[in-house]
Amino acid sequence: MNRKISKVITALLVLTFLLLPLEVSAESVEAEPPAIEMEDVSPDDWFYRYVVDGLRFGIITGVSGDTFRFVPDRYVTRGEFITMLGRLHEYGHGAIGVPGDGPFYQRYLEWAVEMGIVHGNQYGDLMPYVLINREQKAVIVYRYIDAFDLWDYFFHEYGFFGISFQDYWEISEWAQRPVLRLRYQLLVTRREVRVFGPRDYISRAEALQILIRVCSALYDLVHPLPY
C-alpha cells in the first residue's frame, strides 16, 4: 500500500477513536482518597465517596492545613445549599460573580434568582438562613437542570414509572412533579425503601449526595444508577 495513503488511513482511525463517546458506569468510578486527613469522615461511611468528590469538584471547603472537617450530620440552610449548587456550576462554567463584603452566599443567591432556580416566599423573602427540607432541595435541583437544559444527561434507559412513594400525598403540590421526575434519575428517595420524607431537613451528607450525582453525570459521564 502507498505509504502516504497508509498514513492518511491511520490518522482517520485515530480521529474516529477519539470522537467515540466515552461510556463509564457508576461502579467503575472510584473515589480517590484525598491527600488530606479527614477528621470526621471514614471510608466506611456511606457518604465517603460523595465527600471525596465534593472536594474534587470544589463543592465543599473546610480544609485547614492538612486536615478537613465535614460535619456530615449538620442540617443545611437554603443559603448553604445554593452556595454548594453554585460551586457545582462554577466547576464547569467558571466563577459566578465576584466575592464581596456581603454574606458568603450572596453572589450565588443572586445568580440563582436571576436563573429562576430559587424564588422567595409570598413576601419576597429568599430565606437564606432557613433550613432546607427534602422537597425544597428536589425543586431547586430540578430547576437547575431545567434552567440549563441538562435533562439529556439524566434521562436515558430509565423511564418514568409513576408514583412509588408511601408518603407521596405528603409532598406539596408544587414539589410533586420535580420529586417524581428526579425519583428515578437522581434517586431522591430516602435510603429507606419507598419513603421520601418531604419536610425532613437535609444534612450536609444528604445535600452533597444529590449534588455529586449531578456533577458526576455532567462531568464524569456517569449515569445515576440505583443503589
Secondary structure, 3 states (H helix, E strand, C coil): CCHHHHHHHHHHHHHHHHHCCCCECHHHCCCCCCCCEECCCCCCCCCHHHHHHHHHHCCCCCEECCEECCCCCCECEHHHHHHHHHHHHHHHHCCCCCCCCCCCCHHHHHHHHHCCCCCCCCCCCCCCCCECEHHHHHHHHHHHHHHCCCHHHCCCCCCCCCCCCCCHHHCCHHHHHHHHHHHCCCCCCCCCCCCCCCCCECEHHHHHHHHHHHHHHHHCCECCCCC
